[in-house]
Amino acid sequence: MVGPVAILILVLASLAIGSFLNVVIHRLPRGESLAFPGSRCTSCGKAIRFYDNVPLFSYAVLGGRCRFCKEKISARYPLVEGLTAFIVLALFTVYGPTVAFAAYATLAFFLIPISFIDWDTGFIPDKLVIPASIAGIIFLAAFHIVKWQVTWKSGLFGMIAGGGLLVFLMTVGKFLMKKDAMGMGDVKMLAMTGIYVGFPAVWIALFFGGVAACVYIMIALIRKRLQLKNTIPFGPFIAIGTLTYLLAGDFLIQWYLGLIR
């Protein structure tokens, strides 16, 4: 039984990690150091004091504005912090204090910055995909020490099947539409995800992500924020599909099978 103090520590640690993920999202695409210099206002460049850098709390106290230049601070900062804590707490609720929770929380810490960077730039950085993949392989190696639901065979096949399916879809999409429908970054990202969730779960995660993408496209088309000729980054939807599977996959699959019956 995990007590409220442990839950509080978990949430606070997740918020702190979310704050660091904001740094990754902002600096990594620009080729800047993630460690130096310290946090600074993106408008005036002044160093942010430690008490103005408390996740969620400082944003609320400052009214979403820099203490010095009074320029607005992007709402993305508290969003990423809160989202990170929410996902970690949700994963802990589902998996408890297990190796699976540690693995999936680690995966989430990579999926979040990958999603935002891809949304901003249309680029999925290898500097995030490769370390995440290595971490997943390490968790697979730990299977011999702690019981975990994804085996070596399932994880490695999930990596191959995930990346292979996207290569196939990318090839078909290019043939039909005469342009690139996806990028190799998406392929690498789904292969990375396959290491953690295994096979056939990686295909289920992709299906959930595809449904989320279709819903977004339909809403964006109706609201005239997107045209049929436009393309959208698929990385965020791979992340959504993966997290949907991890948090509610069994429930959704059973619900769907119930409808069929």
Secondary structure as UniProt FT lines:
FT   HELIX           4..27
FT   HELIX           28..30
FT   TURN            42..44
FT   HELIX           50..52
FT   TURN            55..56
FT   HELIX           57..61
FT   TURN            62..64
FT   TURN            67..69
FT   HELIX           76..95
FT   HELIX           99..121
FT   HELIX           126..141
FT   HELIX           142..144
FT   HELIX           152..177
FT   HELIX           184..197
FT   TURN            199..200
FT   HELIX           201..222
FT   TURN            223..224
FT   TURN            228..229
FT   HELIX           235..260
//
